[in-house]
């Protein structure tokens, strides 16, 4: 009984981490798309626009690398 509860808790924690990670992916993609559209709306890219896009893309790549470990070890 105790092992079953522990397994269910581990599975819940994994699903919760994975859900937050997926929410972050969609948020970063929205942010990058929004910045891209806003940057290109006036027809040219300024240094500030390029810096913002580079920063958002760097954070997105870092977020992708933070993917939760697989559920195989449960």
C-alpha positions as CSV (number, residue, x, y, z in Angstrom):
1,X,0.0,0.0,0.0
2,X,2.8,2.4,0.9
3,X,4.7,1.7,-2.3
4,X,1.6,2.3,-4.4
5,X,1.0,5.7,-2.7
6,X,4.7,6.6,-3.2
7,X,4.4,5.7,-6.9
8,X,1.3,7.8,-7.3
9,X,3.0,10.8,-5.7
10,X,6.0,10.4,-7.9
11,X,3.8,10.2,-11.0
12,X,1.8,13.3,-9.9
13,X,5.0,15.3,-9.4
14,X,6.4,14.2,-12.8
15,X,3.1,15.2,-14.5
16,X,3.1,18.5,-12.7
17,X,6.7,19.3,-13.7
18,X,6.0,18.3,-17.3
19,X,2.9,20.4,-17.4
20,X,4.7,23.5,-16.2
21,X,7.5,22.8,-18.7
22,X,5.0,22.6,-21.6
23,X,3.3,25.8,-20.4
24,X,6.7,27.5,-20.4
25,X,7.4,26.3,-23.9
26,X,4.1,27.8,-25.2
27,X,4.7,31.0,-23.3
28,X,8.3,31.5,-24.7
29,X,7.1,30.8,-28.2
30,X,4.3,33.3,-27.8
31,X,6.8,35.9,-26.5
32,X,9.2,35.3,-29.3
33,X,6.5,35.6,-31.9
34,X,5.1,38.7,-30.3
35,X,8.5,40.4,-30.2
36,X,9.2,39.4,-33.8
37,X,5.9,40.9,-35.0
38,X,6.4,44.0,-33.0
39,X,10.0,44.4,-34.2
40,X,9.1,44.0,-37.9
41,X,5.9,46.1,-37.7
42,X,7.8,49.3,-38.5
43,X,9.8,47.8,-41.3
44,X,13.3,47.7,-39.8
45,X,15.2,46.1,-36.9
46,X,16.9,48.4,-34.4
47,X,19.7,47.3,-32.1
48,X,17.2,47.1,-29.2
49,X,14.9,44.9,-31.2
50,X,17.7,42.5,-32.1
51,X,18.8,42.4,-28.4
52,X,15.3,41.6,-27.2
53,X,14.9,38.8,-29.8
54,X,18.3,37.4,-28.9
55,X,17.5,37.5,-25.2
56,X,14.1,35.8,-25.6
57,X,15.5,33.1,-27.9
58,X,18.4,32.4,-25.4
59,X,16.0,32.0,-22.5
60,X,13.7,29.8,-24.7
61,X,16.7,27.5,-25.5
62,X,17.6,27.4,-21.9
63,X,14.0,26.5,-21.0
64,X,14.1,23.6,-23.5
65,X,17.2,22.3,-21.9
66,X,15.5,22.2,-18.5
67,X,13.1,19.4,-19.6
68,X,12.1,17.2,-16.7
69,X,13.7,13.7,-16.6
70,X,11.7,10.9,-18.1
71,X,9.2,9.0,-16.1
72,X,11.1,5.6,-16.7
73,X,12.8,5.7,-13.3
74,X,9.6,5.5,-11.3
